[in-house]
Amino acid sequence: MKHYDCVVVGTGPAGQKGAIQAAKLGKRVAIVEKNQVLGGAQINTGTIPSKALREAVLHLTGDTRQGLFGKPSRSKKDITIAELVSFSQRVIRSEWEVIRNQFDRNGIDLLWGKARFASPNEMVIEGADGDSLVSADYFLLGVGTRPARPESVPFNGQTILTSDEVLHLDHLPKTMIVVGGGVIGTEYACIMATLGIQVTLIEGRDKVLGFLDQEICDAFQYFMRQQGITLRLGERVSEIKNVEVQNGTLHQLVEAQLESGKTIHAECLLYAVGRQGVCKNLGLEKAGIEFDDRERLKVNEHYQTNAGHVYAAGDVIGFPSLASTSMEQGRRAVCHAFDCCDGDYNTALFPYGIYAVPEISMVGKTEEQLTAEGIPYESGIANYREIARGQLLGDELGMLKMLIHQETHKLLGVHVIGTGATELIHIGQAVMALDGDAEFFVNNVFNFPTLAECYKVAAYNGLNRLNNVYSGSCQPVAASG
């Protein structure tokens, strides 16, 4: 039986970074993967596939150039699912190679098979060539989650599917129902609508992406409707089934019946309501570890489970369930295990990125949170249409919003919707982490023309409001003379 300082279960973002961090500390490390490919949901069914699909769609449809040229400059008239899948698979294969090379360079043993605890410090690996037993001082569980699949929904992978099966479609449908207005549901709804598919999105709450700042959410819902997406908000699905509909000819369709009495038909339905943990087959009882009814693990601020030598990170511990946060959680967990924590860890400044069309990103507080907490603030707005780079990109609808403390002028939150939002947000994140104020942007020089100039315009706008100077637009008073 081989002994390791640390055994990591799962090669997703949490497991990857945790294993590499342990190896960098000079520890003997093994990482276990049950699937035949590396990367977990991040690489194979979630983050990378959906983002690769988005980029392929934007390129082939010419959607990113619509504003600049007056109408979409479409690269191809007829886009096939095979073309979209081919692009995604190239990116996925490249990521597999990157991960494998990282493991090899750092001397990490890659063990293929299903892992389960045999005792608190021993784990059985069920591989293709039989079972093996390993032991370790510490364990990191980065096993991720899978899409929720209620028994009442007749999934078949083609007409009624989860996000895991989107890239397995044999053709692009003309109509689609998306159930769920969270990140996955809204991203795919926008991608499909960009392809010209008629999309109906059903969400039980009164808005999509409920964690967003209200103004950004309102703008996003406007954009979705402009794309032709029908939003059924405040509606819940009571039944989903395959039906035959006679309309001149016989059609096989999916029918979604709503609690309100409405009936919606489409060629296919994407069910994107929640995700489910995968812990029950890990033999956690042998290590004295508990999990909840959704098979998620509860951890403390150091990512330790109730068994102190077993850590968990990533989607399996719940919110925020982002690839970016999972990476850092896995790394931090290992640092704590080997007593080498390296500095402060500001979880309040995690950025959020939604790769819909358009992109959305945020860091810090929303207006609603600041109001509820009684924090006095003012907002500063920069519209892309006022920024030269926005005009050059053909994006006249984007916006950057900055929330500024009324007294200290400290930055409390940044919210961006539009081209490059997920890149642009990190400027605000860095200034907030360094306890900066709005005056930093006024006194800083930005390359011209860039979208980063939005920060200067938004800072002027917010400070002008605080000084009761209103110029009638979001152009900074000082800059406009």
Secondary structure, DSSP 8 states (H G I E B T S, - for coil): -EEEEEEEE--SHHHHHHHHHHHHTT--EEEEE-SSSSSHHHHHTSHHHHHHHHHHHHHHHTGGGHHHHSS---S-SS--HHHHHHHHHHHHHHHHHHHHHHHHHTT-EEEESEEEEEETTEEEEEETTEEEEEEEEEEEE---EEE---TTS---SSSEE-GGGGGG-SS--SEEEEE--SHHHHHHHHHHHHTT-EEEEEESSSSSSTTS-HHHHHHHHHHHHHTT-EEEET--EEEEEEEEEESSSEEEEEEEEETTS-EEEESEEEE-S-EEE--TTS-GGGGT--B-TTS-B---TT-B-SSTTEEE-SGGG-TT--HHHHHHHHHHHHHHHTT---S---GGG--EEE-SSS-EEEEE--HHHHHHTT--EEEEEEEGGGSHHHHHHT--S-EEEEEEETTT-BEEEEEEESTTHHHHHHHHHHHHHTT-BTHHHHHS---SS-TTHHHHHHHHHHHHHHTT---SSSS-HHHH-
